[in-house]
Amino acid sequence: MRQLGFHVAKSIIVVATVSFVALSALGAGVDVDQSLQQSDQSYRNRDMTSDAAELAAAQRQGADPYELKWRWARHHFAIADASDDADIKEEHGKIGWDNAREAIALRPDGVQGHFWGAAALGEYSQGVGILKALAKGLAPKFEEHCKNVIRIDPNYEMGGGARAFGRYYYMLPWPKRDLKRSIGLLDEAIRRGPNKTRNHFYLAESLVADDQKGRAAGVLQQCVASADVPEDPVDNRRFRLACKQLLGHL
C-alpha cells in the first residue's frame, strides 16, 4: 500500500508538472501573439520606438523566427522610407534587406519576406544611388522579389508587388527607364488597392513623366478626395498630402 501510495503521488506530481509547463507555454504563446500584434499596430502608427520594443519582446518570448525577420525588415524599411538622408536609407535599407533575406531562407514562399525585401532593397538602392545599385547587380534581385510577391499574393499590401515593380521602372535611369511598363503596373496596383494613396501618387508621377498631365490630374484628384484606410492610415495621409502638392504644381 505504501508503495502504491508513492506511485500515485508521483503520478500526481508528474501530471501537475506537465500541466504547468503546458499552461506556461500557452501563456507564452499568447504573449508572443500580443507582441506581434502590437508590432503591427505600432508600424501602422509609424511608432518605430514601440515597434522595436514589441519585436524585442516577441524575440525574448520565442516567436517564430520568420515572423520576426520579416517584421524587422518592415521596421527598417519604415525608418529609411521616412528619411531623405541617403546615409539613413543606405543603413536601414541594408539591414532591412538582410532580415528579409533571412526570412526568405526560412520560408521561401512567404509573401512578407519577398515584399519587405523589395521595399528595403529599394530604399538601400536610393541610399547608395541608383547607378551604383545597378552596378552592384541589385536590379535582378529586386525584380525577383517583386515577381515573387505578384506570384504568391498580388493583393498583399494593397497591390504591393505591382506598386514596387511599377515604381522601379519609373526610378530607373535612361535608357532602362520604362514609363509605359511603370504605368501599366501601377494601374494594376490601383486595381488591387484602390484606396492606397501611395499607389495613386506613384502612378501620377509616372504619368507626368510620360507627358500625360491630364490623366495625372484626375488620378491626383481621386487621391486627394480619398478617405483613410485602417490598414495604413499614416501612410495614406502622407501620400494624400503629396498628391495635393503635386496637383498644385500641374
Backbone hydrogen bonds, N-H to C=O, Kabsch-Sander energy under -0.5 kcal/mol:
donor,donor_aa,acceptor,acceptor_aa,energy
5,G,1,M,-2.9
6,F,2,R,-1.9
7,H,3,Q,-2.1
8,V,4,L,-2.4
9,A,5,G,-2.5
10,K,6,F,-2.5
11,S,7,H,-2.4
12,I,8,V,-2.3
13,I,9,A,-2.2
14,V,10,K,-2.4
15,V,11,S,-2.7
16,A,12,I,-2.6
17,T,13,I,-2.6
18,V,14,V,-2.8
19,S,15,V,-2.7
20,F,16,A,-2.4
21,V,17,T,-2.5
22,A,18,V,-2.7
23,L,19,S,-2.7
24,S,20,F,-2.6
25,A,21,V,-2.6
26,L,22,A,-2.4
27,G,23,L,-2.7
28,A,24,S,-2.6
29,G,25,A,-2.4
30,V,26,L,-2.0
31,D,27,G,-2.3
32,V,28,A,-2.6
33,D,29,G,-2.5
34,Q,30,V,-2.4
35,S,31,D,-2.5
36,L,32,V,-2.6
37,Q,33,D,-2.6
38,Q,34,Q,-2.5
39,S,35,S,-2.1
40,D,36,L,-2.1
41,Q,37,Q,-2.1
42,S,38,Q,-2.8
43,Y,39,S,-2.5
44,R,40,D,-2.2
45,N,41,Q,-1.8
46,R,43,Y,-1.3
47,D,42,S,-3.0
48,M,46,R,-1.0
51,D,47,D,-2.2
52,A,48,M,-2.3
53,A,49,T,-1.9
54,E,50,S,-2.5
55,L,51,D,-2.3
56,A,52,A,-2.3
57,A,53,A,-2.1
58,A,54,E,-2.5
59,Q,55,L,-2.1
60,R,56,A,-2.1
61,Q,57,A,-1.8
62,G,59,Q,-1.4
63,A,58,A,-2.2
68,L,64,D,-1.8
69,K,65,P,-3.1
70,W,66,Y,-2.2
71,R,67,E,-0.9
72,W,68,L,-2.4
73,A,69,K,-2.1
74,R,70,W,-2.2
75,H,71,R,-2.7
76,H,72,W,-2.4
77,F,73,A,-2.2
78,A,74,R,-2.5
79,I,75,H,-1.6
80,A,76,H,-2.2
81,D,77,F,-3.3
82,A,78,A,-1.6
83,S,80,A,-1.2
86,A,84,D,-0.5
89,K,85,D,-2.3
90,E,86,A,-2.6
91,E,87,D,-2.8
92,H,88,I,-2.6
93,G,88,I,-0.5
93,G,89,K,-1.9
94,K,90,E,-1.9
95,I,91,E,-2.1
96,G,92,H,-2.6
97,W,93,G,-2.4
98,D,94,K,-2.5
99,N,95,I,-2.2
100,A,96,G,-2.3
101,R,97,W,-2.5
102,E,98,D,-1.8
103,A,99,N,-2.1
104,I,100,A,-2.6
105,A,101,R,-2.0
106,L,102,E,-1.3
107,R,103,A,-2.1
110,G,107,R,-2.2
111,V,109,D,-0.6
114,H,110,G,-1.2
115,F,111,V,-2.7
116,W,112,Q,-2.6
117,G,113,G,-1.5
118,A,114,H,-2.3
119,A,115,F,-2.6
120,A,116,W,-2.5
121,L,117,G,-2.5
122,G,118,A,-2.3
123,E,119,A,-1.6
124,Y,120,A,-2.5
125,S,121,L,-2.5
126,Q,122,G,-1.9
127,G,123,E,-2.1
128,V,124,Y,-2.5
129,G,125,S,-1.6
133,A,129,G,-2.6
134,L,130,I,-2.5
135,A,131,L,-2.2
136,K,132,K,-1.6
137,G,134,L,-1.5
138,L,133,A,-2.1
142,F,138,L,-2.4
143,E,139,A,-2.7
144,E,140,P,-2.1
145,H,141,K,-2.0
146,C,142,F,-2.3
147,K,143,E,-2.7
148,N,144,E,-2.2
149,V,145,H,-2.1
150,I,146,C,-2.4
151,R,147,K,-2.2
152,I,148,N,-2.8
153,D,149,V,-2.7
156,Y,153,D,-1.8
158,M,155,N,-1.3
160,G,156,Y,-2.8
163,R,159,G,-2.5
164,A,160,G,-2.7
165,F,161,G,-2.2
166,G,162,A,-2.9
167,R,163,R,-2.4
168,Y,164,A,-1.9
169,Y,165,F,-1.7
170,Y,166,G,-1.0
171,M,167,R,-2.4
172,L,168,Y,-1.6
176,K,173,P,-1.5
177,R,173,P,-1.1
178,D,169,Y,-1.6
182,S,178,D,-2.3
183,I,179,L,-2.9
184,G,180,K,-2.2
185,L,181,R,-2.3
186,L,182,S,-2.4
187,D,183,I,-2.4
188,E,184,G,-1.6
189,A,185,L,-2.1
190,I,186,L,-2.1
191,R,187,D,-1.9
192,R,188,E,-1.8
193,G,189,A,-2.1
196,K,193,G,-1.7
197,T,195,N,-0.8
199,N,196,K,-0.8
200,H,196,K,-1.1
201,F,197,T,-2.6
202,Y,198,R,-2.5
203,L,199,N,-2.1
204,A,200,H,-2.7
205,E,201,F,-2.3
206,S,202,Y,-2.0
207,L,203,L,-2.5
208,V,204,A,-2.6
209,A,205,E,-2.2
210,D,206,S,-1.4
211,D,208,V,-1.8
212,Q,207,L,-3.1
216,A,212,Q,-2.3
217,A,213,K,-2.3
218,G,214,G,-1.4
219,V,215,R,-2.1
220,L,216,A,-2.5
221,Q,217,A,-2.4
222,Q,218,G,-1.9
223,C,219,V,-1.9
224,V,220,L,-2.7
225,A,221,Q,-1.8
226,S,223,C,-1.3
232,D,229,V,-1.0
234,V,44,R,-0.8
236,N,232,D,-1.9
237,R,233,P,-2.3
238,R,234,V,-2.2
239,F,235,D,-2.2
240,R,236,N,-1.9
241,L,237,R,-1.9
242,A,238,R,-1.7
243,C,239,F,-2.2
244,K,240,R,-2.1
245,Q,241,L,-2.3
246,L,242,A,-2.5
247,L,243,C,-2.6
248,G,244,K,-1.7
249,H,245,Q,-0.6
249,H,246,L,-1.2
250,L,247,L,-1.2
